[in-house]
Amino acid sequence: MNWLVIALIIIILFILLIIFSKLTIRLNYFHHNDNDELQIQFRIWFGLIRYTMNVPLVKIDDDSPSIVVKGNTKMGDSSEKQSPTKEAQITKDGIKSNFTNAKEIFQHVVNVNIIVKKFMKKIVIKHFEWHSLVGVGDAVHTAIITGALWTLKGSIMGMLSHFLRLKEMPVLSITPHFQLAIIQTHITCIFQFRIGYAILAGLKLIKFWKGGRPNLKMETACSKEKTKTV
């Protein structure tokens, strides 16, 4: 009986540890002309457990009107644990199906906007940098595009500060290049929230679920997935 009580206490303590643990997500995106790189890293317990997703390639498929995405994942810092490279196609029909499914789910939850907004207010942006280099080969047009980009960045940061909590001022820059046609941007974002808040939001979604099973389409945005060995 004593062992049962000890095991129960250990389980309860472990659950509480999970609930009060903070999940840190680091997003790093780089775009240069036709090249894209995206890395998303999840960390808990001060980096003791890490999971990294790498998407080193996003390009237009030459054979069909779709986007080809290649990427891999790994646990921790060791490259030996890296998974095989996976390739997927994002089609127009797949994206449409995902939007339809999202709408269907939203219609089955009462006050879903309130639940989502309350959860987003618990998310803290610890660091945000967004640097861009732009040029179209013409000084006047480059200046116009630079001004439009500043407006766009300001609007996006206004939305982020409204829905999320900014811990520090974001670092933004736009460097115009008046001689060359170039588009380059680099975004680094680190945000954090307690896992318990995500669990609570999920439980609320289940609690306020109405109606029966949603009519979801089986076709997903990422189709024709292939696996290649690195």
N, C-alpha and C positions, 0 to 999 in steps of 0.2 A: 504493500500500500504506500509506503514511504517513497519508493521509486516512482510510482504513478503520480504522486503529488509533485515530486521534483520535475518529472517530465512535463507535467501540465504547466508548472511555473515557467520552465524554460521555453515552452511553446508560446505562452502568453507574453513573456519578455521579448521573444523574437518578433512576434507580431507587432508589439508596440515599437520595437526598434525600426521595423520596416515603415510603419505609419509615420513616425516622426523623422525619418531620414529624408534628406534633401536630394532630389535628382537634378543634376547639372547637365545641361545640354549645350554643347558648343557647335555652332554652325559656321563653316568656313566655305565661302563660295567665291570662285574666281572665273571671270569671263574675259577672253581676249580674242576679238574678232570672231572666228568660228570655233574656238576652243573653249570648253567649259570644264570646270572641276568643282565638285561638291563633296564636302566631307561633313558628316554629322557624327558627333561623339557623345555617348551617354555615360555619365559617371555618377557613382554613389559611394558614400563612405570615403570621402577625400581621395577619390581615384583608385581605391582598392579594387573595385570592380569597374571595368571599362568595356564598352561595346562600341565599335567604330564601323560606320558605313561609308564606303568610298564610291563615288560615282564619277569616274574620271573621263567619261565621254558622253556627250549628248549631241546628236547630230540628226539631220534630216535623212531619211532613208531614200536611196536613189531609185528603188524599185517600187515604192508605194508611198502614198501621202500619209506618212507616219513619222514619228520620232523614235530613233533607236537610242536606248539607254544601256550602258554597260556599267557594272559595278561589282563590288565584293564587300564582305564584312569580316571582322576579326574581333576576338576577345583579347583584352589586355594590350600590351605593347609589342608582343612577339609577332614577327611577320610569318613565323612558321605555322601559326594557328589561322592564317588567313584562308578564307574560303575560296573555292573556285570562282572565277569570273562568270557572272551571269549577264545575259543579254536579253532585253525585253523591248517590245515595240509598243509605243503609246499611240493609239489610233484615235481618229475623230469619234468613231462610234463608241469606243471604250470610255473616253472622257464624258460623252453624253450620258452613257449608262451610269457612271459614277455620280454625276449631278442628279440624275433621276432618283437613284438610290438614296442619296443624302436628303433630298426633298421628301421622299417617302418616310424616312426615319424621323425627320423633324416633325412631320404631321402626326406621328404616333406618340409624341412626347408633349405633355402639358408644360407650358412655361419653360421650354427648352432654352430660350434666349436668356432668361434670368439665371438659369443654372450655369450656362456657359459664361456669362458675364461675371458672375461671382467667382467662378474658378479662375478666369483670366486675371482678375484683380489680385489673385494670390501669386501670380507669376511675376518674378522680379528679373528685370534685365540688368545684369551686373556690368556688362560691357557691350558697346555697340560702336563699330567703325564701318564707314562706307566711303571708300575712295574711288573716284572715277577719273578716267582720262578719255577725252572725246575730241574728235576732229573730223571734218568732212572735206578738208582741202580748200575751203573758202573761209576767209576771216569773218565776213558778215554772218553767213549761215552758222558758222561755229559759235559765234557770240549769241545768236538767237537760241540755238540748241542748249548752250550752257545755261542761259537764263531759265529755259523751260525745265531743265533738269534740276536746278535749284528749287524751283517751285514744286516739282514732283517730290523731291526728297523732303522738303519741308512739310508737305501734306502727309506723307507716309509717317514721318516722325510724330506729327500731331496725332495721327490715329493710334500709333503705338503707345504714346504717353497717355491717351485717353482710356485705352482698354487694359494696358499693362502698367506696371510700376517700374519707372526708370530709377536705378540706383545712382547713376552718374550721367552727366551730360554726354550725349552721343558725339562722336568725332566724325565730321563730314567734310569732304573736300571734292571739288571738281576742277580739274586742270584742263584748260582748253589747249588744243594743238592746232595751230592755224595753217600748218603746211601739209600735214598728212591726213588721210582718211583712216581713222582709228577709233575703235570702241573698246574700252577696257574698264572693268569695274571689279572691285574686291570688297566683299562684305564679310565681316567677322562679328558674330553675335554670341554672347554667353548669357543664357537665362536659366533660372532655377526656381523650383517649387518643391514643396513637401509632397511625398508620395501619398500621404494621408488625404490631402486635398483632392487629388485625382481620384482616389478610391471613393471619397465622399460624393464627388460629382457623378461618378458612375452609379453609385447606389441611388442617388436622387433621380437619375435618368430611368433606372429600373422602376423606382417607386411611382413615378408619374407617367409610366407607360400606359397608353390607352389603346383599345382595340386589340385585334389579333396580330398574327404574324404579318410583317410588312411584305408587300409584293416586290421583292428585289430581283433585278435582272442579273443573270449569272455572268454575263460578259463583263469583264473588268477592264480598267484603263490600261493595265500592263498585260499584254497578250503576247502569244508566240514566244514564250520565254525559253531560252536555251542556256545550257551550262557549258562553259569551256574551261579546261584545265589551264592554270597559269603556268 
